[in-house]
Amino acid sequence: MEATGTDEVDKLKTKFISAWNNMKYSWVLKTKTYFSRNSPVLLLGKCYHFKYEDENKLLPARSGCTIEDHIIAGNVEEFRKDFTSRIWLTYREEFPQIEGSTLTTDCGWGCTLRTGQMLLAQGLILHFLGRAWTWPDALNIENSDFESWTSNTVKKFTASFEASLSEERELKTPTISLKETIGRYSDDHEMRNEIYHRKIISWFGDSPLALFGLHQLIEYGKKSGKKAGDWYGPAVVAHILRKAVEEARHPDLQGITIYVAQDCTVYSSDVIDKQCASMASDHADDKAVIILVPVRLGGERTNTDYLDFVKGILSLEYCVGIIGGKPKQSYYFAGFQDDSLIYMDPHYCQSFVDVSIKDFPLETFHCPSPKKMSFRKMDPSCTIGFYCRNVQDFKRASEEITKVRRVAAFALFYR
């Protein structure tokens, strides 16, 4: 009887904490991110300069823009569209219960898994859609910067807590529907892009069957001693993502793999072996690879000497972002301006979206409001990601990354 009573108390505590976190992360303070019109903005290898927004003469767009080489890629609207098109994955509530726990939300503990998902999602966007792709509806979604705590938030907390004490809701078995109405698209290429856009998001759905969803990532994390409710570090998440991609059996994912560097060392022969693994089979082309490099940029605090290294990395067309953040608070870093990093924040609790239904809403998977943070506040522990489409791409990326490393005198080695 005592054991049973203790279990019930633990379940009640878990559900109360979940409900509290749902309320805590369901609102954001009224803030606004300011960008200088006099400095270039780098976003995953693309460079923008708002100073020339009202001028008709724009230099040709080019990736790989460095600090000294202020190439103009577009104006404010083009930057907003590019940023908003990146896939945003945040805390969710009321999703199917995670096996082995009573949790139906990842509020308060799943932020590093979410930033890992965002990095992988960007790699898949490059793989299937390319860096030039943007979501046609990116500028149509509302800006969430101006949400504030209202009576609706309190109602949401009450409803969430009451629901947590009631019977579990009926679970649906996801069956991904990719059929679209051709009339919605101007041409076959646009239709194909929308299908892959939805398909990629569905792979990150919050259900047990989603290939890269929270439920699956937690299963892979168990081998690292992690469980639902634990805090995950950037290095652990890198290995979880590698395992998830290796285990994915979807036919569209057989042409991509993940390599995780050990001790800040990328062994070129091992990467190329991974890329060429499919050449002995029916696949004629070598595989694309996402390279994840767990690093530490200092001791207890980030060493400011690494600022130029981080800027150089985010300036490369091969970069898919950085899993980092502040201590115990993970962000997905995707760019910078001056000495501030641009990021997407997963610490915002949204309702579960069933991605198995046709035409599921896309708005909550795209962030209209970029955030900025001083590099000096960055936690030294992070994981850097790169995407290379083939072996030739990897060799070119290795040369570019080596140049950045030499300039910053950073211990990231290619052998």
C-alpha positions in Angstrom: 0.0 0.0 0.0 2.8 2.4 0.9 4.5 1.8 -2.5 1.3 2.4 -4.3 0.7 5.6 -2.4 4.2 6.8 -3.1 3.7 6.2 -6.8 0.5 8.2 -6.8 2.2 11.1 -5.1 5.1 11.0 -7.6 2.6 11.0 -10.5 0.8 13.9 -9.0 4.0 15.8 -8.5 5.1 15.1 -12.1 1.7 16.2 -13.5 1.7 19.4 -11.4 5.2 20.3 -12.5 4.3 19.6 -16.1 1.2 21.8 -15.8 3.2 24.6 -14.1 5.9 24.5 -16.9 3.2 24.5 -19.5 1.9 27.8 -18.0 5.4 29.2 -17.4 6.5 28.7 -21.1 3.2 29.6 -22.6 3.9 33.4 -22.7 6.7 35.6 -23.6 7.5 39.1 -22.4 6.9 42.0 -24.7 10.3 42.4 -26.3 11.6 43.6 -29.6 14.9 42.6 -31.3 16.8 45.5 -32.9 19.2 45.1 -35.8 21.8 47.7 -36.8 21.4 49.1 -40.3 25.1 49.7 -40.5 26.4 46.2 -40.0 25.9 43.0 -42.1 23.7 40.2 -40.8 24.9 36.7 -41.4 22.3 33.9 -41.5 23.6 30.3 -42.2 26.0 31.4 -44.9 23.9 34.2 -46.3 24.8 37.9 -45.8 22.3 40.7 -45.6 22.8 44.5 -45.2 19.8 46.5 -44.2 21.5 49.8 -44.9 20.8 49.3 -48.6 17.1 48.4 -48.2 15.9 51.5 -49.9 18.6 51.6 -52.6 18.0 50.0 -56.0 21.6 48.8 -56.5 22.2 45.5 -54.7 25.3 43.5 -55.2 24.9 39.8 -56.3 23.9 37.4 -53.5 26.7 35.2 -52.4 27.2 32.8 -49.5 30.3 32.6 -47.4 30.4 36.3 -46.6 33.1 37.1 -44.1 33.3 39.9 -41.6 35.5 42.1 -43.9 33.7 41.1 -47.1 30.3 42.8 -46.7 28.4 41.2 -49.6 24.8 42.3 -49.7 22.2 39.5 -50.2 19.0 41.4 -49.6 16.9 43.8 -47.5 15.0 43.4 -44.3 12.0 41.6 -45.9 14.3 39.1 -47.6 16.1 38.4 -44.3 12.8 38.0 -42.4 11.6 35.6 -45.1 14.8 33.6 -44.9 14.8 33.4 -41.1 11.1 32.6 -40.8 11.5 29.8 -43.3 13.8 27.8 -41.0 12.0 25.1 -39.1 11.3 26.1 -35.5 10.7 23.3 -32.9 9.7 24.2 -29.4 8.3 22.8 -26.2 4.9 21.1 -26.8 2.1 20.1 -24.4 -0.6 17.4 -24.5 1.2 15.1 -26.9 1.0 11.3 -26.5 2.5 10.1 -23.3 6.2 9.3 -23.4 6.7 5.6 -22.7 8.1 4.8 -19.3 6.9 8.1 -17.9 3.8 10.1 -17.1 5.0 13.0 -19.2 2.9 14.5 -22.0 5.1 17.7 -22.4 8.8 18.5 -22.5 8.4 21.9 -20.9 11.4 22.7 -18.7 13.7 19.9 -19.8 13.6 19.2 -23.6 15.2 22.4 -24.9 18.5 20.8 -26.1 16.6 18.0 -27.9 14.5 20.7 -29.6 17.6 22.6 -30.7 19.1 19.4 -32.0 15.9 18.8 -34.0 16.2 22.3 -35.5 19.8 21.7 -36.6 18.9 18.3 -38.1 15.8 19.9 -39.8 18.1 22.6 -41.4 20.3 19.8 -42.7 17.3 18.1 -44.2 16.1 21.4 -45.7 19.4 21.7 -47.5 19.3 18.1 -48.6 15.9 18.1 -50.1 15.1 21.8 -50.9 18.4 23.6 -51.0 19.6 26.8 -49.3 17.8 29.1 -51.7 14.4 27.7 -50.7 12.0 29.9 -48.6 8.5 29.2 -47.5 6.0 31.2 -49.6 3.9 32.0 -46.6 6.8 33.0 -44.3 5.8 36.7 -44.2 2.2 36.0 -43.5 2.4 34.5 -40.0 1.9 36.8 -37.0 4.8 38.0 -35.0 4.9 36.4 -31.5 7.1 39.1 -30.0 4.2 41.0 -28.6 2.4 38.2 -26.8 1.9 38.9 -23.1 0.5 37.2 -20.0 -3.3 37.5 -20.1 -6.2 35.8 -18.5 -6.0 33.2 -21.3 -2.7 32.0 -19.9 -4.2 31.5 -16.5 -7.1 29.6 -18.1 -4.6 27.5 -20.0 -2.8 26.6 -16.8 -6.0 25.6 -15.1 -7.1 23.5 -18.1 -3.7 21.9 -18.4 -3.6 20.9 -14.7 -7.2 19.6 -14.8 -6.4 17.6 -18.0 -3.3 16.1 -16.3 -5.4 14.6 -13.6 -8.0 13.2 -15.9 -7.9 10.0 -18.1 -5.3 9.9 -20.8 -6.6 11.1 -24.1 -7.1 8.8 -27.0 -3.9 8.4 -29.2 -4.0 8.5 -32.9 -1.7 6.4 -35.1 0.1 8.8 -37.4 -0.3 8.0 -41.1 1.5 10.7 -43.0 -0.5 12.0 -45.9 1.5 13.7 -48.6 -1.3 14.1 -51.2 -1.8 17.7 -52.1 -4.2 19.6 -54.4 -2.3 20.5 -57.5 -4.3 23.6 -58.0 -2.7 25.2 -54.9 0.7 25.4 -56.7 1.9 27.4 -59.6 4.1 24.6 -61.0 5.3 21.1 -60.2 8.5 22.4 -58.6 6.6 24.4 -56.1 4.3 21.5 -55.3 7.3 19.2 -54.8 8.9 21.8 -52.4 5.7 22.0 -50.4 5.4 18.2 -50.1 9.0 17.9 -48.8 8.4 20.9 -46.5 5.5 19.1 -44.9 7.3 15.7 -45.0 10.3 17.1 -43.1 8.2 18.7 -40.4 6.2 15.5 -40.0 9.4 13.6 -39.3 9.8 15.8 -36.1 6.2 15.3 -35.0 5.5 14.6 -31.3 4.3 11.0 -31.6 6.0 7.7 -31.0 6.1 6.9 -34.8 7.8 10.1 -35.9 11.3 9.3 -37.1 13.0 12.2 -35.4 10.3 13.1 -32.9 10.9 13.6 -29.2 9.6 10.1 -28.4 12.2 8.4 -30.6 15.0 10.6 -29.6 14.4 9.8 -25.9 14.5 6.1 -26.8 17.9 6.5 -28.4 19.1 8.6 -25.4 18.5 5.7 -23.0 21.7 4.1 -24.2 23.5 7.2 -22.9 21.8 6.9 -19.5 19.2 9.6 -20.3 15.5 9.4 -19.8 12.4 11.6 -20.3 12.6 14.6 -17.9 16.5 14.7 -17.8 18.5 17.5 -19.2 20.5 16.6 -22.3 23.8 18.2 -23.2 24.8 19.2 -26.8 27.3 16.3 -27.2 24.8 13.7 -26.1 22.2 15.1 -28.5 24.7 14.8 -31.3 25.1 11.1 -30.8 21.3 10.7 -30.4 20.8 12.4 -33.8 23.4 10.2 -35.4 21.6 7.1 -34.1 18.2 8.4 -35.2 19.3 8.9 -38.8 21.1 5.6 -38.9 18.0 3.8 -37.7 15.6 5.7 -40.1 14.2 3.3 -42.7 12.4 5.8 -44.8 13.4 5.5 -48.4 14.0 9.2 -48.8 16.6 9.1 -46.0 18.8 6.4 -47.4 21.0 9.1 -49.1 22.1 10.9 -46.0 24.1 10.0 -42.9 25.6 11.7 -39.8 29.2 11.7 -38.6 30.0 12.8 -35.0 33.6 14.1 -34.4 35.5 12.7 -31.5 37.7 15.1 -29.4 37.3 17.9 -31.9 38.8 15.8 -34.6 37.2 15.0 -37.9 38.8 12.1 -39.6 38.4 12.7 -43.3 38.8 9.0 -44.3 36.0 8.0 -41.9 33.7 10.7 -43.3 34.4 9.6 -46.9 33.9 6.0 -46.0 30.5 6.9 -44.6 29.6 8.8 -47.7 30.7 6.0 -50.0 29.1 3.2 -48.1 26.1 3.2 -50.5 28.3 3.0 -53.7 28.6 -0.8 -53.4 24.9 -1.1 -53.4 22.3 0.0 -55.9 22.9 3.6 -55.2 25.1 5.3 -57.8 25.8 8.4 -55.9 27.7 8.9 -52.6 25.8 9.9 -49.5 25.3 13.4 -48.1 26.7 13.8 -44.6 25.8 16.0 -41.7 28.9 16.5 -39.6 28.4 17.2 -35.9 31.3 18.5 -33.9 30.9 18.8 -30.1 33.3 21.5 -28.8 34.0 23.5 -25.7 34.8 27.2 -26.3 36.5 27.8 -23.0 36.5 26.8 -19.3 33.6 27.9 -17.1 32.9 30.7 -19.4 33.2 31.1 -23.2 36.5 32.5 -24.2 36.0 35.6 -26.3 39.0 34.7 -28.4 36.7 32.2 -30.1 34.2 34.9 -31.3 35.8 35.1 -34.8 35.8 31.3 -35.1 32.1 31.2 -34.4 31.4 34.0 -36.8 33.5 32.3 -39.5 31.6 29.1 -39.0 28.2 30.7 -39.3 29.3 32.5 -42.4 29.9 29.3 -44.3 27.4 27.9 -46.7 28.0 24.5 -45.3 26.9 25.4 -41.8 23.5 24.2 -40.5 23.8 26.0 -37.2 25.0 25.5 -33.6 23.3 23.7 -30.7 24.3 26.0 -27.8 22.8 28.6 -25.6 23.3 29.9 -22.0 24.0 27.6 -19.1 21.1 25.1 -18.7 19.2 26.9 -21.5 19.7 25.7 -25.0 19.2 27.8 -28.2 19.7 27.1 -31.9 22.2 29.6 -33.2 21.8 30.4 -36.9 23.6 33.7 -37.4 25.1 36.9 -36.0 25.4 40.6 -36.3 28.5 42.3 -34.8 29.2 40.5 -31.5 25.6 39.2 -31.0 24.4 35.8 -32.0 21.0 35.3 -33.7 19.0 32.4 -32.5 15.7 30.6 -32.3 14.4 29.9 -28.9 12.7 26.5 -28.1 11.5 27.8 -24.7 8.0 28.5 -25.8 5.2 26.0 -25.0 2.8 25.3 -27.9 0.0 22.9 -28.2 0.5 19.5 -29.8 -0.1 19.4 -33.5 -1.1 16.1 -35.1 1.1 16.0 -38.2 -0.6 12.9 -39.5 -3.6 14.8 -40.7 -3.8 16.2 -44.2 -2.9 19.9 -44.4 -1.9 20.2 -40.7 -1.1 23.8 -39.8 2.4 24.9 -40.4 2.5 28.3 -38.6 3.7 27.0 -35.3 6.7 25.4 -36.9 8.1 28.7 -38.1 9.4 31.5 -35.9 8.7 35.1 -37.1 10.8 36.8 -34.4 14.6 36.4 -34.4 16.4 36.8 -31.1 19.9 38.2 -30.4 22.3 37.4 -27.5 25.8 38.7 -26.7 28.4 36.1 -27.6 29.8 36.6 -24.1 26.7 35.0 -22.6 27.1 31.9 -24.6 27.7 28.6 -22.7 31.1 27.2 -23.8 29.6 23.7 -24.4 28.1 23.4 -27.9 27.8 21.3 -31.0 28.5 22.7 -34.5 26.8 21.2 -37.6 27.8 21.1 -41.3 26.1 19.6 -44.3 28.0 18.2 -47.3 26.0 16.9 -50.3 28.8 14.6 -51.6 32.5 13.8 -51.2 33.6 16.8 -53.4 31.4 19.0 -51.2 33.0 17.6 -48.1 36.5 18.3 -49.4 35.6 21.9 -50.3 34.0 22.3 -46.8 37.1 20.9 -45.1 39.2 23.5 -46.8 36.9 26.4 -45.8 36.6 25.2 -42.2 40.4 24.8 -42.0 40.8 28.4 -43.1 38.4 29.5 -40.4 40.2 27.4 -37.8 43.6 28.8 -38.7 42.3 32.4 -38.4 40.8 31.7 -35.0 43.6 29.3 -33.9 41.0 26.9 -32.8 41.7 23.2 -32.1 39.3 21.6 -34.7 41.4 19.2 -36.7 40.9 17.4 -40.0 43.0 14.3 -40.5 
